[in-house]
């Protein structure tokens, strides 16, 4: 799937607004190939939008790890999970609760 491109068999309702630089976005996908039965597990992805040195927009993922940490991309904002050592450590917003990193 490509953002903004139609998917065969689906109808677009409403307008698509462009993704903005410096913003974080999330999406969810659920498998639904069984008649009258939704698979309960939901795939959730997150990314942020950053301008590259060549002027193009780059879409950088947040990567969740089994230990409960997240690799935050350089344009990432705090999403409630502790930072893994291989990404940035974004500032926590005022009033955020302590995080328990145990799975």
N, C-alpha and C positions, 0 to 999 in steps of 0.2 A: 504494500500500500504506500502511496505517496500523498503527502498532505496536499489537499486542493484538487486532486485528480479523482474523477468519478470511479466508482467501483461497479463493475458489471453486475446488473441485477438490482442495484439500489438506486433510489431517487434522492437527490439532495433537496432538503427543505431549508430555506433560509439562506443567508449569505455567508460566505467564508470571509473572515477578517484575517489580515496578514499577521504572522507571528512577529512580536516586537523584540528588538534587541534589549538585552538586560532582564528579560522576564523568564520565569520558570513556568513550565507547562507539565501537566500530567495527563495520562490517558489510561484507559482500561480496556482489556479484551477478555471476552469470555467465550469459551468453546460452546457452540450450540448446534452440533451436528446430530444430536439424538432427538428423535421425535418426542415432543412433550416432556423433555427432560433437559434442564440446563446443568452443565457441569458446574459445581459450586466454586471451584477454584478460579480466581480472577487474576489475570496477568496485569500488573500495573507497571507502567514505565514513566520515568520523569526525565526531562531534559531542560536545558536553558539555552538561550540564544545569545551568541557573542559574535561581534564583527571581527573578521580575520584581518591580518595586515594587508591583504590584497583588496579589502573592501567588501568581500562577500560575507554573507551570514553563515555561521557554523552552528550546528545543533549538537550540543555536548551532553552526554548522558550522565545521570546519577547512577552509580552502581552499588546495589545492596549486597552485603556479604553475609554469610551464614552466622557470623558472630554478632550480628546486629549493627555493625558499623556501615557507613556509607562513604564511597569515594565521591566527594563533591567536586564538580568541575570548576574551573576558574571563575565562571560567571554565576556559580551556584549560590543559593541562599539557604539558610538553615531550615531543615525540614523535620526536625525533632529527633534525629538519630545522631549518635556520636560519629565524628569524622574518622575515617580510616587513615593510616599514615601516608597513603599514596595520593592524596588529593589536598585541597585546601581545607582549612578549618574555619568556616564562616562564623561570624559573630552570632551569638544567640540573642534573640530579641528580648527586651526588658520583660520581666515577668514570666519567662518561660520556666517550665518545671524541670527539675533534675531528671536526667535520663538514666535508666538502668540498662546497660549494654548486654546483660545476660540474655541468651535466647530463651 
